Amino acid sequence: MLVEPRNARDRLWRVAAGQSGYFTAAQALQEGYSYQAQRFHTQRGNWIRIDRGIYRFREFLELDTGDTASLARWSLWSKNRAVVSHLTALAVHDLGIANPRAVHLTVPPGFRQNDPAVVLHRAVLDEDDIVQREGFKVTSPLRSIAESAAIPADQDVIDSAVSELLERGEATRRQLLHAAQRLGAQASLGVERALQEKS
């Protein structure tokens, strides 16, 4: 039986736990922390200020929350409008050798925020193209490969991702080609080359 959180900290902790320890000032306010209380907890070191209006419980810095934990931060930064995509999505799905320096995010066309740590791609994604992870959304493996080929990423990155996806049995050649065709000639060329390499 789940016990209802009794105080503001318990309630905020429950929210943050599903976001790798991150939370927004608005979420803290909703759970009972005034802006003055938020300032107090930040000054005391209980909360780590990550970005404007984004915090993380100090305890989560000491936990091994995995390589993808910081992606929850970018979801909050975008007010849950960004979807982890392209090369970063390949890394999330552990497909191939992608090791991007920046975080790739797909955002809606009217999105206005920017940050030097992210590469923004503008598109409207279908629900089938999105996978929910703890604290963030990521493009599906098929979409991740096709969009990485479309930018275009290095061919060896696409080759390795296609090879792993096929070996896992998570997609067919036909599905890969169809996903690439939806994103245009550059994506199709990259995926076709990867499939030839696999033949």
Helices and strands as residue ranges (DSSP letters): H 8-17, E 22-24, H 25-30, H 35-43, E 47-51, E 54-57, H 59-62, H 70-77, E 83-84, H 86-92, E 103-107, E 118-122, G 127-129, E 130-133, E 136-139, H 141-150, H 155-168, H 173-182, H 185-198
